[in-house]
Amino acid sequence: MDSKERVRLTYTEDFKVACTVNNLKHEEVLQYFINRVSFYAFNGGEMEAVSLWATSIVVDCKTEVQGEVKAVTDRKVKRVSLKYILMLSDLNDNAYLSTVDKMKESFLLMKEWETEMSPLVDYPTSFQIDEYRSLSLTFDFNLLCRMNGVATNQVLQYFMNHISLAYERALNLIEFVETNSCMSLFGMMRLSLGDHKNTIPVHQEIHKWYGDRLLLLDDRLKKEENLEKRTVVYRAFYKEWYNSLRKNIN
């Protein structure tokens, strides 16, 4: 297999709006997600919340696309994989190590696993998203995709399809109902990547103006009991916010 995967992604309108409103580039959002997928978390290990969310997205994607797992037939791959799965399980069961120490040790074990597996497998190292940009694919991400019978493009598309500021706000406006792993991860990503980047004065003014209007809209929509109608109104509002930012960027 080539070291790069080339399958076209479809950026949903809600995903593009969410990225622009939060000062995030499409590729950095996708890379953030990829980097936090963790086999150790998949194997039951204690990890930070972002890794648990990112890992659960791959599992949820398998359910939606009905991924079919292909059996591993190479004896060397099976032997090496079993060795590290057992080591990671033992690490998780170690009662004398803190969660942080276990996380650090898991990173080291995964690097060792990757080194041993590299001569045996042909995992792609990157995913081309257009002519000029590509995403780096981690060993954990490749491993989880294969163990769940899903392709890189399927997982990334699933993630983008479940990002919606409008639906999330409409759903949890009156009282908190739920949030999916995709939006939970995006929310944490927004805090760590997006907020500190809004340094252009005109953008600061736009964000403040729409932020104030959003609070007023919240008050008005609390009287609307129909979730679909609330979502439609929020989606139109966020699209206007998006268009205003795009106009000033251009």
C-alpha positions as CSV (number, residue, x, y, z in Angstrom):
1,M,0.0,0.0,0.0
2,D,1.1,3.6,-0.7
3,S,2.3,5.5,2.4
4,K,-0.6,7.9,1.7
5,E,-4.4,7.2,1.5
6,R,-6.3,9.2,-1.1
7,V,-10.0,9.2,-0.6
8,R,-12.1,12.4,-0.9
9,L,-13.9,13.7,2.2
10,T,-17.1,15.7,2.3
11,Y,-17.0,18.7,4.6
12,T,-20.5,19.1,6.0
13,E,-22.0,22.6,6.3
14,D,-22.3,22.3,10.1
15,F,-18.6,21.2,10.3
16,K,-17.4,24.1,8.3
17,V,-19.5,26.5,10.3
18,A,-18.2,25.1,13.6
19,C,-14.6,25.4,12.5
20,T,-14.9,28.9,11.3
21,V,-16.9,30.2,14.2
22,N,-14.2,28.7,16.6
23,N,-11.2,29.9,14.6
24,L,-10.1,26.4,13.7
25,K,-8.8,24.9,10.4
26,H,-10.4,21.8,9.1
27,E,-7.2,19.9,9.0
28,E,-6.1,20.8,12.6
29,V,-9.5,19.6,13.9
30,L,-9.1,16.3,12.1
31,Q,-5.5,15.9,13.2
32,Y,-6.4,16.6,16.8
33,F,-8.9,13.8,16.7
34,I,-6.5,11.4,15.1
35,N,-3.8,12.1,17.6
36,R,-6.0,11.3,20.5
37,V,-7.3,7.9,19.5
38,S,-5.7,5.4,21.9
39,F,-5.4,1.7,21.8
40,Y,-4.7,1.6,25.5
41,A,-8.1,3.3,26.1
42,F,-9.8,0.8,23.7
43,N,-8.2,-2.0,25.7
44,G,-9.8,-0.7,28.9
45,G,-6.9,1.5,30.1
46,E,-7.3,4.7,32.1
47,M,-6.8,7.7,29.9
48,E,-7.7,11.4,29.8
49,A,-11.3,12.2,28.7
50,V,-10.3,13.4,25.2
51,S,-8.7,10.0,24.4
52,L,-11.7,8.2,25.6
53,W,-14.0,10.3,23.4
54,A,-11.7,10.0,20.4
55,T,-11.5,6.2,20.8
56,S,-15.2,5.8,21.3
57,I,-15.8,7.7,18.0
58,V,-14.0,4.9,16.1
59,V,-16.1,2.2,17.8
60,D,-19.3,4.2,17.2
61,C,-18.3,4.5,13.5
62,K,-18.0,0.8,13.3
63,T,-21.5,0.4,14.5
64,E,-22.9,2.9,12.0
65,V,-21.1,1.7,8.9
66,Q,-21.3,-2.0,10.0
67,G,-17.6,-2.4,9.8
68,E,-16.3,-5.9,9.1
69,V,-13.1,-6.9,10.9
70,K,-10.7,-8.9,8.8
71,A,-8.9,-11.7,10.6
72,V,-5.2,-11.4,11.0
73,T,-3.4,-14.4,9.4
74,D,0.2,-13.4,9.7
75,R,1.6,-15.4,12.6
76,K,4.3,-12.8,13.5
77,V,1.8,-10.0,13.6
78,K,-0.5,-12.1,15.8
79,R,2.4,-12.9,18.2
80,V,3.7,-9.4,18.5
81,S,0.1,-8.0,19.0
82,L,-0.8,-10.5,21.7
83,K,2.5,-9.7,23.5
84,Y,1.7,-6.0,23.7
85,I,-2.0,-6.4,24.4
86,L,-1.1,-8.5,27.5
87,M,1.5,-6.0,28.6
88,L,-1.0,-3.2,28.3
89,S,-3.6,-5.2,30.2
90,D,-1.0,-5.9,33.0
91,L,-0.2,-2.2,33.1
92,N,-3.9,-1.3,33.6
93,D,-4.2,-3.8,36.4
94,N,-1.1,-2.5,38.2
95,A,-2.5,-1.1,41.5
96,Y,0.8,0.6,42.5
97,L,0.9,3.0,39.6
98,S,-1.0,6.3,39.3
99,T,-3.2,7.0,36.3
100,V,-0.7,9.5,35.0
101,D,2.2,7.0,35.3
102,K,0.1,4.3,33.5
103,M,-0.6,6.8,30.7
104,K,3.1,7.6,30.3
105,E,4.1,3.9,30.3
106,S,1.3,3.1,27.8
107,F,2.8,5.7,25.4
108,L,6.2,4.0,25.7
109,L,4.7,0.5,25.1
110,M,2.8,1.7,22.1
111,K,6.0,3.1,20.6
112,E,7.7,-0.2,21.1
113,W,4.8,-2.0,19.6
114,E,4.9,0.3,16.6
115,T,8.6,-0.3,16.1
116,E,8.2,-4.1,16.1
117,M,5.1,-3.9,13.8
118,S,6.5,-1.5,11.2
119,P,8.5,-4.2,9.2
120,L,5.4,-6.5,9.3
121,V,2.5,-4.3,8.2
122,D,1.9,-1.7,5.6
123,Y,-0.1,0.9,7.5
124,P,-0.4,4.3,5.7
125,T,1.5,7.1,7.3
126,S,-0.7,9.9,6.0
127,F,-4.1,10.7,4.5
128,Q,-4.3,13.2,1.7
129,I,-7.2,15.6,2.1
130,D,-6.5,17.7,-1.0
131,E,-3.6,18.5,-3.4
132,Y,-1.6,20.4,-0.8
133,R,-2.6,19.1,2.6
134,S,-2.4,15.8,4.3
135,L,-3.0,14.4,7.8
136,S,-0.5,12.2,9.7
137,L,-1.9,8.8,10.7
138,T,-0.8,7.5,14.1
139,F,-0.1,3.9,14.9
140,D,-2.9,3.9,17.4
141,F,-5.4,5.3,14.9
142,N,-4.4,2.7,12.2
143,L,-4.6,-0.1,14.7
144,L,-8.0,0.9,15.9
145,C,-9.4,1.3,12.4
146,R,-8.3,-2.2,11.5
147,M,-9.5,-3.8,14.7
148,N,-13.0,-2.2,14.1
149,G,-13.1,-2.9,10.3
150,V,-13.4,0.7,9.3
151,A,-11.4,2.8,6.8
152,T,-9.7,6.2,7.6
153,N,-12.1,8.1,5.4
154,Q,-15.1,6.5,7.1
155,V,-14.0,7.4,10.6
156,L,-13.1,11.0,9.6
157,Q,-16.4,11.4,7.7
158,Y,-18.4,10.0,10.7
159,F,-16.6,12.5,13.0
160,M,-17.5,15.5,10.8
161,N,-21.0,14.3,10.2
162,H,-21.7,14.5,14.0
163,I,-20.3,18.0,14.5
164,S,-23.2,20.6,14.8
165,L,-23.2,23.6,17.0
166,A,-26.8,24.2,16.1
167,Y,-28.2,20.8,17.1
168,E,-26.0,20.6,20.2
169,R,-27.3,24.0,21.5
170,A,-30.9,23.3,20.5
171,L,-30.9,19.9,22.2
172,N,-29.5,21.1,25.5
173,L,-31.0,24.6,25.7
174,I,-33.8,24.0,28.2
175,E,-32.0,21.4,30.2
176,F,-28.9,19.2,29.5
177,V,-30.0,16.1,27.7
178,E,-26.9,14.6,26.2
179,T,-23.8,15.2,24.0
180,N,-22.1,12.8,21.7
181,S,-18.4,11.9,21.8
182,C,-17.7,14.0,18.6
183,M,-19.1,17.2,20.1
184,S,-17.4,16.5,23.5
185,L,-14.1,16.1,21.8
186,F,-14.7,19.2,19.6
187,G,-15.6,21.2,22.7
188,M,-12.3,20.3,24.4
189,M,-10.5,21.0,21.1
190,R,-12.1,24.4,20.9
191,L,-10.8,25.3,24.4
192,S,-7.2,24.1,23.7
193,L,-6.8,25.3,20.1
194,G,-9.4,27.9,19.1
195,D,-10.0,30.6,21.7
196,H,-6.4,31.9,22.0
197,K,-6.2,32.4,18.2
198,N,-8.8,35.1,17.9
199,T,-6.5,38.0,17.7
200,I,-7.7,40.0,14.7
201,P,-9.6,43.1,16.0
202,V,-12.4,42.9,13.4
203,H,-13.0,39.2,14.3
204,Q,-13.1,40.0,18.0
205,E,-15.8,42.5,17.3
206,I,-17.8,40.0,15.2
207,H,-17.5,37.3,17.8
208,K,-18.6,39.6,20.6
209,W,-21.5,40.9,18.6
210,Y,-22.8,37.4,17.7
211,G,-22.0,36.1,21.1
212,D,-24.3,38.7,22.7
213,R,-27.0,38.0,20.1
214,L,-26.7,34.3,20.8
215,L,-27.6,34.8,24.4
216,L,-30.7,36.8,23.5
217,L,-31.6,34.0,21.0
218,D,-31.3,31.5,23.8
219,D,-33.9,33.3,25.9
220,R,-36.3,33.5,23.0
221,L,-36.0,29.9,21.9
222,K,-36.5,28.5,25.5
223,K,-40.2,29.1,24.7
224,E,-40.0,26.9,21.6
225,E,-40.7,23.3,22.6
226,N,-40.0,21.8,19.1
227,L,-36.4,20.6,18.9
228,E,-36.3,20.6,15.1
229,K,-37.6,24.2,14.9
230,R,-35.0,25.3,17.5
231,T,-32.3,23.6,15.5
232,V,-33.3,25.3,12.2
233,V,-33.2,28.7,13.9
234,Y,-29.8,28.1,15.5
235,R,-28.4,26.7,12.2
236,A,-29.5,29.9,10.3
237,F,-27.9,32.0,13.1
238,Y,-24.6,30.2,13.0
239,K,-24.6,30.3,9.2
240,E,-25.0,34.1,9.4
241,W,-22.1,34.3,11.9
242,Y,-20.0,32.1,9.5
243,N,-20.8,34.2,6.5
244,S,-19.8,37.4,8.3
245,L,-16.5,35.9,9.3
246,R,-15.8,34.6,5.8
247,K,-16.6,37.9,4.3
248,N,-14.0,39.7,6.5
249,I,-11.4,36.9,6.0
250,N,-11.7,37.3,2.2
